[in-house]
Every structure is written in structure tokens, then in C-alpha cells.
Amino acid sequence: MADRRVYLFSYSSALGTREQIKECLDEIPAIESWRTELPNAFFLISQVAANTLTDLIVKCRGGNDRNASILITEIVADNLQGYLTPESWRF
């Protein structure tokens, strides 16, 4: 079994509204949990690779919309910094 990974998923509004994105994240079994604190961004927990998550999210939103920008990157515990709520840091 793969390790659980934490990702930062950021997207342009061309991908969908915040509510539409939340619905997709809830529908994708590979996404174990998610949290949002920043505009157009979510923290994701999953055991699959970033490219797989990208494919699943794009498919959920109806296909490959080249007008939408998407970034999914793994958050590595030994190289991060920022100003977030304590809940986000514990996520």
C-alpha cells in the first residue's frame, strides 16, 4: 500500500466554482480527505500520485479544459513555510 501524501491543489476559476470543485473532491474515492483555507486552493490527502489526481479531477469536471490552470504538488514536511491556521498545519 502506498503512503498517504499531502498535496496542495490550486486551480483557476475556469475549472469550476468552489462548490463544484468541492463536489468533485467528495466524489473521488482516491481523495481520502481535503481541507480548504485559501482561495482557489485545497489541501488533499491521497495515496495516489499528483498526475493521477489531476486526471481524476479534470475528468470529474467534464474533460480536459485547456482554459483551466491546475497545479497539484506534494507538500514535503521538511521544506515548507507559511502563515496558516493551526488546523491546516495539523492536517
N, C-alpha and C positions, 0 to 999 in steps of 0.2 A: 504494500500500500504506500502511496506517495505521501510525502509530508504535507501538512497544511501550510499554506503560504498566505501572506497578506499582500494585497495589491492595492495600488491607487489607480482608480479608473476615472479618467477625465474625458469629457465629450463636449462637442459643440451642440448648440440648440437644434441644428439640422437633423440630429439623430432622433430627437423627440423631446417632449416635455419631461420635467422632473417626475411627474406622476406616471407617464408612460414608461420611463426607464425603471422606476420602482416596480411596476407591474412585471416587467421582463425579468428583473433580478429575482423576484419572488417565484417566477415560473421555471427558472433554470436550476435543475437539481444539482448541477456541479458547483453552484454557488451556495456554500454552507451558511453563510451569514453575510450581512452587509450593514454598513453604517454610513450616514451622510452628515457632514458638518460644513462643507464648503460648497459654494455654488458650482453647478455642473461637474460635481465630483463625488465619488463614493469610495469608501474603503471596502474591499471584498476579501472574504476568506474562502479559499478553494484549494483543492488538491491538484487541479489541472494547470497546465501552462498558460501563459498570457495569450499566446496565439489562439489557443482553443477557446478561451473566454471571449476574445474578440469575435471569433466566428459565431459563437453561440449568441452573443448579444446582438450582433448585426442580423443574424437570422431571425431572432425574436422580433426585431424591429422591421422585418419585412424584406430584407435583402441587403445588397451591397450598395448603399447610397454613397457615391463618391463625393457628395457635397458635405458629408458629415466627417468631422475630425474626431478621432478616438485615440486615446493613449492609455495603455494598461501597462503598469510597471510594478515589479515586485519591490516591496519595501523590505530592506535588509536592516536588521536591528543594530548592527554595528556602524551604520553610516546614515544617520538621519537627524534632522533637527527641525524645529518649527514651534509655532505657538498654537496649540490646540487645547481643547478641554481635557481634563483628566480622563474622562470616559473614552475619548478617542485614543489616548496613549495606551490605555489598558486593552483596547480592542485588539 
